[in-house]
Amino acid sequence: MKKIREWISIKTVKSPRLILLLGVLLANVIFIMLAALVILQLRPPSLEDAGFWDSVVQTVIMYLDIGGIETVVEEISQADVLLVISSVFIILIGLVFFTYALIGYMSELISNFIENADSDSRRLRISGHIVILNWNTRAAEIINDLLYKNTKEKIVVLADANKDDIRKDIDERLSDTLESDGSVKNKLTVVTREGEPGSAKQLSDISIKSAKSVIILCGNTARDSEQEDPGKTGRGNIHTIKVLLQVLQRAESGVPSDDLHIIVEVEDDWTLALVNTIIAHKKRKGKYSIVPISVDKILGLIFSQFSIMPELNIVYSTLFSNRGAAFYSRPATDPSLSEERFVTEYLAENSKALPLTVMHGGNDKLNCYYMADSETEICSGGPAPRNDGFKVSLNPDFELNEKYIVILGHNSKSSAIMEGFDAFCGEWKKNDGSDVLDIIVIDDETHLEKQGYYKEYPFVKKVITADIYEKELIYNAINEFIGAHSGNGCIMILSDDAVCGEDADADALTYLILVQDIINRRVEVDPEFDPRSIDMVVEIMNPKNYDIVNNYSVNNIVISNRYISKIIMQIGEKESMFGFYYDILTYDDPEAQDAYSKELYIKKADKFFTQIPEPCSAADLIRAVYDFSPADNKSVVLGYFREDGEMLLFSGEQTTIHVELTGEENLILFSNH
């Protein structure tokens, strides 16, 4: 009954005409059946030896007055008065009520029903759905990523924005994915509501208490206000706080879902601090969980890692999504389980998934983390045959090459990017103790002054003040950089996220055209020059600009909104993933005595091994690398990049994956250091 009521509630909003038609047909059928029973009991001469369905046919004939009056007149002398009265009554009902009087009434009812069916005030009876409150450029990406779950999902959007525009955004994003990937089927039901997410009534109308996850987005209100009034910078987003409090009030007013996840997007420290204060006062174990997602912090950490190891862009874009191999978590059965014991025992029992680590999740319970093609493979793989004779020799003195980076432009994540670099330099040093990173920043004077010209960061060796229109100055600096650091240099182009609408990504595209022109000229002068010898990481905010950037053969295009969307969606499913993601994106504190944080690293095979391993299966390589890793830095091999840049992840049946290394491959490793 609950499923039927839920189906009717959704269809009333999505397909009001269908529900109305079904209602009218059902009412007619019920009346005809009841009338047929009455006529059958009275037994007119024409139905003396007939059954129920003959009575139904006779009733329909009278109901629609197809010769019904004549039949009554013919039998009136043979039938009793009750039969005559009943027959005439049925004919009158069909003739007057359902044929004439109801036409006008139903016309008005139909008109009002269709007009109000999609009304934002109609209560939606639904459960197990995902609620998105507010709307911004990341919202459509969140919905799009659900396509790859290949399960039926119900999404309700409530935002103070034009719902026709929201539907257009969703339709365009989903259409692009469905057209480009024929294997994906649209199993999403999306209901959009135009209203105030902070309204208690409107939250109740979308059944907030029975949702499985609630995602509170920033709605771009904070940055829009900063553009209109720079004096408001840093004052936070009080609208986000108001919506969160209302959601909590609705959740606490009844019996919420036992595993309701509330994800809150924040873009500034003030809002983050206030959300954490609310968490400390409001959180009730076993009823709901609140996870704040600091957009700038997470994206800053991601960008700092990408510029140091650009291949991570491809790795994360795969593993952070529901498409293909991904990260998964499960509660540990033994609360005292150690990481080494977990990995060792699991590798002996399963050859389809990779065990990574154990750590406490948001519910303070110990969780085990894996990489697998699907969650079912975590328990489905049989034990890999143990090849104890296969050994590897790892380089105990491995160090990362010095990395030269030039950053063009700025965005709201600039400070977080530098914090990521700072943490990396605290963990990684050259043998002589100097910094591994050497960074140049090229930006306009206004934003450089705002950042204090990055003087607090010793790895920023040079700052060049240049407006985007000072082409010659930028050209000379980039040309000199490419000439000096071919092979170990990276150009990172940032997109100003304070710019909206048609101007989004304009500066980033301008920088890209300039850099590509420099590379093209070098190729003309020196045909032996390899454009791939310089890594490029280009951020774009609008996915529609992806093809434009891709035409310039850029190594790594980072659509920042998609990363946050993927992370939000993963955490919305399992809160325990948040701590794991934050851990792999964060390097150890400089003051830490031992490396305790796990990260993903890209390491060259000929530097990671002292001797290149013999051809083997992925199962053998994974187990040998883990066994021969030092006790304080156990490494799990997730896969590698071939020399041509193609990525191979060790997901699926590891015993069937053939590995033959030459030394030029870039290994993907999960380790402390």
C-alpha positions in Angstrom: 0.0 0.0 0.0 2.9 2.4 0.8 4.5 1.8 -2.6 1.1 2.4 -4.3 0.6 5.6 -2.4 4.1 6.8 -3.2 3.7 5.9 -6.9 0.4 7.9 -7.0 2.0 10.9 -5.2 4.9 11.0 -7.7 2.7 10.5 -10.8 0.3 13.2 -9.6 3.1 15.6 -9.8 4.8 14.3 -12.9 1.8 13.1 -15.0 -1.4 14.7 -13.7 -3.4 13.8 -16.9 -2.7 10.1 -16.5 -3.8 10.1 -12.8 -7.0 11.9 -13.7 -7.8 9.6 -16.6 -7.3 6.5 -14.4 -9.5 8.1 -11.7 -12.4 8.7 -14.1 -12.1 5.2 -15.6 -12.0 3.6 -12.2 -15.1 5.5 -11.0 -17.0 4.4 -14.1 -15.9 0.7 -13.7 -17.0 0.6 -10.1 -20.4 2.1 -10.8 -21.0 -0.3 -13.7 -20.0 -3.3 -11.6 -22.3 -2.3 -8.8 -25.2 -1.6 -11.2 -24.6 -5.0 -12.9 -24.9 -6.8 -9.5 -28.2 -5.0 -8.8 -29.7 -5.9 -12.2 -28.5 -9.5 -11.9 -30.3 -9.8 -8.5 -33.5 -8.5 -10.0 -33.4 -11.0 -12.9 -35.1 -9.3 -15.9 -36.5 -11.8 -18.5 -33.6 -11.1 -20.8 -31.1 -12.1 -18.2 -33.0 -15.0 -16.6 -30.4 -17.6 -17.6 -27.4 -15.2 -17.9 -24.4 -14.8 -15.7 -22.7 -11.8 -14.1 -20.8 -10.7 -17.3 -24.0 -10.8 -19.3 -25.4 -8.4 -16.7 -22.4 -6.2 -17.1 -22.9 -6.0 -20.9 -26.6 -5.2 -20.4 -25.7 -2.5 -17.8 -23.2 -0.9 -20.1 -25.9 -0.8 -22.9 -28.3 0.9 -20.6 -25.5 3.1 -19.1 -24.6 4.5 -22.5 -28.3 4.5 -23.6 -27.6 2.4 -26.7 -31.1 1.1 -27.0 -31.5 1.0 -23.3 -34.9 2.8 -23.2 -36.4 0.4 -25.7 -35.3 -2.6 -23.7 -37.0 -1.2 -20.6 -40.2 -0.4 -22.5 -40.3 -3.9 -23.9 -39.9 -5.6 -20.6 -42.0 -3.2 -18.5 -45.0 -5.4 -18.7 -43.1 -8.5 -17.7 -40.9 -7.0 -14.9 -41.7 -5.9 -11.5 -41.6 -2.2 -10.6 -38.2 -2.4 -8.8 -36.5 -3.6 -12.0 -38.1 -0.8 -14.0 -37.0 1.8 -11.5 -33.5 0.4 -11.3 -33.1 0.3 -15.1 -34.4 3.8 -15.5 -32.2 5.0 -12.7 -29.1 3.5 -14.4 -30.0 5.1 -17.7 -30.5 8.5 -16.1 -27.2 8.3 -14.2 -25.4 7.5 -17.5 -27.4 10.1 -19.5 -27.5 13.0 -17.0 -24.8 12.6 -14.4 -22.0 11.1 -16.4 -22.9 12.4 -19.8 -24.2 15.9 -19.4 -23.9 17.4 -15.9 -20.5 15.9 -15.3 -19.1 17.3 -18.5 -19.1 20.8 -17.2 -18.0 19.8 -13.7 -15.2 17.6 -14.9 -14.0 20.1 -17.5 -13.5 22.6 -14.6 -12.0 19.9 -12.4 -9.7 18.7 -15.1 -8.5 22.2 -15.8 -7.8 23.0 -12.1 -6.2 19.6 -11.5 -3.7 19.9 -14.3 -3.0 23.5 -13.4 -2.4 22.6 -9.7 -0.8 19.2 -10.1 2.7 20.7 -10.6 2.0 23.2 -7.9 4.8 23.8 -5.4 2.2 23.7 -2.6 1.1 20.1 -3.3 2.4 17.6 -0.7 4.7 15.0 -2.1 4.4 11.7 -0.4 7.7 9.9 -1.0 10.5 8.1 0.9 14.0 7.0 0.4 14.7 10.0 -1.9 17.6 12.4 -2.3 16.8 16.1 -1.5 18.8 18.9 -3.0 18.2 22.3 -1.4 19.3 25.4 -3.3 20.8 25.4 -6.8 24.2 26.2 -8.2 26.5 25.2 -11.0 27.4 21.9 -9.2 23.8 20.7 -8.7 23.3 19.3 -12.2 26.6 17.4 -11.9 25.4 15.8 -8.7 22.3 14.5 -10.5 24.2 13.5 -13.6 26.6 11.3 -11.5 23.6 9.3 -10.3 23.1 8.0 -13.8 26.2 5.7 -13.3 24.7 4.0 -10.3 22.4 2.1 -12.7 19.7 2.0 -10.0 16.4 3.8 -9.7 16.8 7.0 -7.8 14.3 9.7 -6.8 15.6 13.2 -6.5 13.6 16.3 -5.2 15.0 19.7 -5.8 13.8 22.7 -3.8 15.3 26.0 -4.7 14.6 29.7 -4.8 15.1 29.8 -8.5 13.0 29.4 -11.7 12.2 25.7 -11.9 12.0 25.8 -15.7 15.6 27.0 -15.8 16.5 24.2 -13.3 14.8 21.6 -15.5 16.6 22.9 -18.5 20.0 22.6 -16.7 19.2 19.0 -15.7 17.9 18.0 -19.1 20.9 19.4 -20.9 23.4 17.7 -18.6 21.7 14.3 -18.6 21.2 14.5 -22.4 24.9 15.0 -23.0 25.8 12.0 -20.9 23.1 9.7 -22.4 24.1 10.7 -25.9 27.9 10.2 -25.3 27.5 6.9 -23.4 25.0 4.4 -24.8 25.5 2.0 -21.9 23.9 4.4 -19.4 20.2 4.2 -18.9 18.2 7.0 -17.3 16.6 5.6 -14.2 16.2 8.9 -12.4 13.0 10.5 -11.3 13.6 14.2 -10.7 10.9 16.5 -9.2 11.7 20.2 -9.1 10.0 22.6 -6.7 10.3 26.4 -6.7 10.3 27.8 -3.2 12.2 28.7 -0.1 14.5 25.9 1.2 14.3 27.5 4.6 10.5 27.2 4.8 9.3 24.6 7.3 6.1 23.9 5.4 7.8 23.5 2.0 10.4 21.1 3.6 7.5 19.1 5.1 5.8 19.1 1.7 8.7 17.3 0.1 8.8 14.6 2.9 12.1 15.7 4.3 11.9 13.3 7.3 11.7 10.3 5.1 14.6 11.2 2.8 17.8 9.1 2.8 20.1 12.1 2.2 19.7 15.9 2.1 22.2 18.0 0.2 22.3 21.7 1.1 24.1 23.7 -1.6 25.5 27.2 -1.3 23.3 28.5 -4.1 26.1 30.9 -5.2 24.6 33.5 -2.8 27.9 34.1 -0.9 30.0 34.9 -3.9 27.3 36.8 -5.8 27.0 39.1 -2.8 30.8 39.6 -2.7 30.7 40.7 -6.3 28.0 43.2 -5.5 29.5 44.4 -2.3 33.2 43.6 -1.7 32.8 44.7 1.9 30.8 41.6 2.6 33.7 39.3 1.8 34.3 36.7 4.6 31.0 37.3 6.3 29.7 33.9 5.4 26.5 32.5 4.1 23.7 32.9 6.8 21.2 31.4 4.3 23.0 28.1 4.5 22.8 28.1 8.3 19.1 28.9 8.2 18.3 26.1 5.8 20.4 23.6 7.9 18.5 24.6 11.1 15.2 24.1 9.4 16.2 20.7 8.1 17.3 19.7 11.6 14.0 21.0 13.1 12.0 18.9 10.6 14.1 15.8 11.2 13.8 16.1 14.9 10.1 16.8 14.9 9.3 13.2 14.1 11.1 9.9 13.6 13.6 10.5 10.8 15.3 7.8 8.7 17.9 5.9 10.8 20.7 6.8 8.3 19.7 10.2 7.1 22.8 12.0 5.8 22.9 15.8 5.7 25.6 17.2 3.5 26.3 20.9 3.8 28.3 22.8 1.2 30.3 25.7 2.7 32.6 28.2 0.9 34.1 30.2 3.8 35.6 29.6 7.3 32.9 31.5 9.1 30.1 29.3 7.8 32.2 26.2 8.4 32.8 27.1 12.0 29.1 27.8 12.6 28.1 24.5 11.0 30.6 22.6 13.2 29.1 24.4 16.2 25.6 23.3 15.2 26.9 19.7 14.8 28.3 19.8 18.3 24.9 20.8 19.7 22.5 19.0 17.5 23.9 15.7 16.4 22.0 12.7 17.6 23.8 9.4 17.1 21.9 6.8 15.2 19.4 9.3 13.8 21.2 11.5 11.3 24.7 12.7 10.5 25.9 16.1 9.3 28.9 16.5 7.1 30.2 19.9 6.1 32.0 20.0 2.7 34.4 22.9 2.5 34.4 23.5 -1.3 37.5 25.7 -1.6 39.5 23.6 0.9 38.9 20.3 -0.9 39.4 21.7 -4.4 42.5 23.5 -3.3 44.0 20.2 -2.0 43.0 18.5 -5.3 44.6 21.2 -7.4 47.9 21.2 -5.5 48.1 17.4 -5.9 47.3 17.6 -9.6 50.0 20.1 -10.4 52.6 18.0 -8.6 51.3 14.6 -10.1 48.9 15.5 -13.0 48.0 11.8 -13.6 46.0 11.9 -10.4 43.3 13.9 -12.3 42.5 10.8 -14.3 42.7 8.5 -11.3 40.4 10.7 -9.1 37.9 11.3 -11.9 37.4 7.6 -12.1 37.6 6.5 -8.5 35.5 9.4 -7.1 32.6 8.5 -9.3 30.0 5.8 -9.7 31.4 4.8 -13.1 33.8 1.8 -13.2 36.2 1.2 -10.3 35.5 3.2 -7.2 36.3 3.5 -3.5 34.0 1.6 -1.0 33.8 1.2 2.7 32.3 -1.4 5.1 32.2 -1.5 8.9 35.0 -3.6 10.4 33.8 -6.7 12.2 36.6 -6.5 14.7 37.0 -3.0 16.4 40.7 -3.8 17.1 41.5 -4.6 13.5 44.9 -3.1 12.4 45.5 -1.9 8.9 48.3 -4.4 8.2 46.3 -7.3 9.5 43.3 -6.2 7.4 45.2 -5.9 4.2 47.2 -9.1 4.7 44.2 -11.2 5.5 42.1 -9.8 2.8 44.7 -10.3 0.1 44.9 -14.0 1.1 41.1 -14.3 0.7 40.1 -12.1 -2.3 41.5 -11.4 -5.7 38.9 -9.1 -7.1 39.0 -6.1 -4.8 42.0 -4.2 -3.3 42.1 -3.6 0.5 43.4 -0.1 1.3 43.2 0.9 5.0 41.1 1.0 8.1 40.1 4.2 9.9 37.3 5.6 12.1 34.4 7.1 10.2 32.0 9.9 11.1 30.0 7.5 13.4 33.2 6.7 15.4 33.1 3.1 14.2 36.0 1.4 12.5 35.6 1.1 8.8 37.5 -0.9 6.1 38.2 0.8 2.8 38.5 -0.9 -0.6 39.0 -0.2 -4.3 36.7 -2.4 -6.5 34.7 -2.4 -9.7 31.5 -2.8 -7.6 30.5 -3.3 -4.0 29.5 -6.9 -4.6 33.1 -7.8 -5.6 34.4 -7.0 -2.2 33.1 -10.4 -1.0 32.8 -12.3 -4.3 36.4 -13.0 -5.3 38.1 -16.2 -4.4 41.6 -16.4 -2.9 44.5 -15.6 -5.3 47.0 -18.5 -5.7 50.0 -17.5 -3.6 53.3 -17.2 -5.5 55.8 -17.1 -2.7 58.7 -17.3 -5.1 57.8 -13.9 -6.7 59.8 -11.1 -5.1 60.4 -7.4 -5.8 63.1 -5.1 -4.7 62.0 -1.6 -3.6 64.1 1.5 -3.5 64.4 2.5 0.2 65.8 6.0 -0.8 63.1 6.9 -3.3 62.5 10.6 -3.7 60.3 12.6 -5.9 61.9 14.7 -8.6 61.9 18.5 -8.2 58.7 19.9 -9.6 58.6 23.4 -11.3 55.1 24.9 -11.5 53.8 28.2 -12.9 50.3 29.3 -11.9 48.4 31.6 -14.2 45.5 33.5 -12.7 43.6 33.1 -9.4 40.3 31.9 -7.9 38.8 31.6 -4.4 40.9 28.4 -3.9 44.3 30.1 -4.3 45.0 30.1 -0.5 43.9 26.5 -0.2 46.1 25.5 -3.1 49.1 27.1 -1.4 48.2 25.3 1.9 48.3 22.0 0.0 51.7 22.9 -1.5 53.0 23.9 2.0 51.9 20.5 3.5 53.5 18.7 0.6 56.8 20.5 1.1 56.6 19.7 4.8 56.5 16.0 4.0 58.8 15.8 1.0 62.3 17.4 0.8 65.2 16.8 -1.4 68.2 15.0 0.1 69.9 18.3 0.8 66.8 19.5 2.7 65.7 22.1 0.1 62.1 22.3 -1.2 60.9 19.9 -3.9 58.7 22.6 -5.3 59.7 25.7 -7.2 56.7 27.9 -8.0 56.1 31.0 -10.1 52.8 32.9 -9.8 51.6 35.2 -12.6 48.5 37.3 -11.7 47.2 40.9 -11.6 48.3 43.3 -8.9 44.9 43.4 -7.1 44.8 39.7 -6.3 48.6 39.4 -5.7 48.3 42.2 -3.1 45.3 40.4 -1.6 47.5 37.3 -1.1 50.4 39.3 0.2 52.4 38.4 -2.9 52.7 34.8 -1.4 55.7 35.9 0.7 54.8 33.5 3.5 55.5 30.5 1.2 59.2 30.0 0.6 58.6 27.6 -2.3 57.1 30.5 -4.3 60.3 31.6 -5.8 58.9 34.3 -8.1 55.8 36.5 -8.5 55.1 38.3 -11.7 52.6 41.1 -11.7 50.8 41.1 -15.0 47.3 41.9 -16.1 45.7 39.3 -18.5 46.0 41.9 -21.3 49.8 42.3 -20.9 50.4 39.6 -23.4 54.1 40.3 -24.1 55.1 40.1 -20.4 53.2 36.8 -19.9 54.4 35.4 -23.2 58.1 35.9 -22.3 57.7 34.5 -18.8 55.9 31.3 -20.0 58.3 30.8 -22.9 61.3 31.0 -20.6 59.6 28.6 -18.2 58.9 26.0 -20.9 62.5 26.3 -22.2 64.0 25.8 -18.7 61.7 23.0 -17.4 60.7 20.8 -20.2 60.1 17.3 -18.7 59.6 18.4 -15.1 57.4 21.5 -15.4 53.7 22.0 -15.0 51.5 25.0 -16.1 48.4 25.4 -14.0 45.7 27.7 -15.3 43.0 28.8 -12.8 39.5 29.9 -13.7 38.1 32.9 -11.7 35.1 31.5 -10.0 33.9 35.0 -9.0 32.9 35.5 -12.6 29.5 34.2 -13.7 27.5 33.7 -16.8 29.0 34.2 -20.2 32.3 35.5 -18.7 32.9 32.2 -16.9 36.3 30.7 -17.9 37.1 33.6 -20.1 40.4 34.4 -18.5 41.4 30.7 -18.4 40.7 30.3 -22.1 42.7 33.4 -22.9 45.7 32.0 -20.9 45.3 28.7 -22.7 45.4 30.2 -26.1 48.5 32.1 -25.2 50.3 29.0 -23.8 49.3 26.9 -26.7 50.6 29.5 -29.2 54.0 29.4 -27.4 54.1 25.6 -27.6 53.1 25.6 -31.3 55.9 28.1 -32.1 58.4 25.9 -30.3 57.3 22.9 -32.3 57.8 24.9 -35.6 61.3 25.9 -34.6 62.2 22.5 -33.2 60.2 19.6 -34.6 61.8 17.3 -32.0 60.1 19.3 -29.2 57.5 17.1 -27.5 54.4 19.2 -26.3 53.7 16.5 -23.8 57.0 17.2 -22.0 55.2 20.1 -20.2 52.2 19.1 -18.1 49.2 21.4 -18.2 46.3 21.5 -15.7 43.5 23.7 -16.8 40.5 24.5 -14.6 37.2 25.2 -16.1 33.9 26.0 -14.3 31.4 25.4 -17.1 31.4 21.9 -18.5 30.2 23.3 -21.8 33.7 24.7 -22.3 35.3 21.2 -22.1 35.4 20.6 -25.8 37.0 24.0 -26.4 39.8 23.2 -24.0 40.1 19.6 -25.2 40.7 20.8 -28.8 44.0 22.3 -27.5 45.3 18.8 -26.6 45.7 19.7 -22.9 47.0 16.9 -20.8 44.6 17.4 -17.9 41.3 19.3 -17.9 39.9 19.7 -14.5 36.2 20.5 -14.2 36.2 21.6 -10.6 32.4 21.5 -10.1 32.4 17.8 -11.1 34.9 16.9 -8.5 32.8 18.4 -5.7 29.7 16.9 -7.1 31.2 13.4 -7.2 32.5 13.7 -3.6 29.1 15.0 -2.3 27.3 12.1 -4.0 29.7 9.5 -2.6 29.4 11.0 0.9 25.6 11.2 0.6 25.6 7.4 0.2 28.1 6.7 3.0 29.2 9.3 5.5 32.3 7.2 6.3 33.8 8.1 2.9 34.3 11.7 4.0 37.2 11.0 6.4 38.8 8.7 3.8 38.6 11.4 1.0 39.9 14.1 3.3 42.8 11.9 4.4 44.0 11.0 0.9 43.8 14.7 -0.1 45.8 15.9 2.9 49.5 15.5 3.5 51.0 15.1 7.0 51.5 18.0 9.2 55.1 19.3 9.1 55.4 18.8 12.8 54.4 15.2 12.7 57.2 12.7 13.6 55.9 9.9 11.5 54.0 9.8 8.2 50.5 8.8 9.3 48.2 10.1 6.5 47.6 7.9 3.4 47.7 9.5 0.0 47.8 8.4 -3.6 51.2 8.8 -5.3 52.4 8.6 -8.9 55.9 7.1 -8.9 58.1 6.1 -11.8 58.6 2.4 -12.0 62.4 2.5 -12.6 62.8 4.7 -9.5 60.4 2.8 -7.2 62.0 -0.5 -7.9 65.8 -1.1 -7.7 65.2 -3.9 -10.3 62.2 -4.1 -12.7 60.0 -7.1 -11.8 59.7 -10.0 -14.1 56.4 -10.3 -16.1 53.6 -11.4 -13.7 50.0 -11.1 -12.8 48.5 -8.1 -11.0 47.7 -10.4 -8.1 51.4 -11.3 -7.7 52.7 -7.7 -8.1 50.1 -6.3 -5.5 51.1 -8.9 -2.9 54.8 -8.8 -3.4 54.9 -4.9 -3.2 52.9 -5.0 0.0 55.0 -7.8 1.5 58.4 -6.1 0.7 57.3 -2.5 1.6 58.9 -1.2 4.8 56.8 -1.6 8.0 56.2 2.2 8.4 55.3 2.8 4.7 53.2 -0.1 3.4 52.2 0.4 -0.3 49.3 -1.0 -2.2 49.6 -0.9 -6.0 46.3 0.3 -7.6 47.6 0.1 -11.2 49.8 2.1 -13.5 50.0 4.4 -16.5 51.6 3.0 -19.6 54.2 5.1 -21.4 51.5 6.3 -23.8 49.4 7.7 -20.9 46.8 4.9 -20.8 45.7 4.0 -17.3 45.3 0.4 -16.1 43.6 -0.1 -12.7 44.0 -3.4 -11.0 40.2 -3.8 -10.5 38.4 -7.0 -11.3 40.0 -10.4 -11.3 43.7 -9.7 -10.5 45.0 -13.1 -11.5 43.9 -12.5 -15.2 45.6 -9.1 -15.5 49.0 -9.5 -17.1 51.7 -7.0 -16.0 55.0 -6.5 -17.9 56.9 -3.4 -16.8 59.6 -1.7 -18.7 60.5 1.0 -16.1 58.8 3.9 -18.0 55.4 3.2 -16.4 54.0 5.5 -13.7 52.8 3.4 -10.8 49.6 4.4 -8.9 50.4 3.7 -5.2 48.4 4.1 -2.0 50.9 4.7 0.8 52.0 6.9 3.7 54.9 8.5 1.8 
